């Protein structure tokens, strides 16, 4: 039986798994996947609150869910475009490489 507590527990597990992946992965593609998992957990809690608090007749939560899915799709497209640009420039998509993008190479003075 699905209750609000069960749905929120699954939602919390999704957010925690996504946060773990966000903090411990070095690849930017896996970081983007972790962000998507977090967004799915948040969307699950939104739909659960909509269903259990206001009943199935209210559609406002579903509209917010669709808006959130649209925002997540745009975020994924922009994030993937940035990852592709970093890969083309450096042949590396690790977090360590992105952290040093603005630094001058060793031995060169910055203007």
C-alpha positions, 0 to 999 in steps of 0.5 A: 500500500502506498502512503505518503510516508512510503512515497516520501521515504522513496523520495528521500532515498532518491535524493540521498543516492543522487547527493552521494553521486554528486559528491563522490563522482569525478566524471561530469556526466555522472554528476549530471546523472546524479542531479537528474536523480535528485530532481526525480526524488523531488518530483516524486515528493511533489506528486505525493504531496499533491495526491495525498494532501489535495486528492487526485482531483487537483492537477496543480501538482501535475502541472508543476511536475511537467514544468519541472521535467521541462526545466530538467530537460533544458538543464540536461541539454545545457549541461551536456553541451558544456561537457562536450565543449570541455571534452573537445578542448581538453579530452578530459571530463573530470571535475578536477579539469573543470576546477582548473579551467581559469588558471594559467599554465605553470610558468606563465604570468597572468596579465 
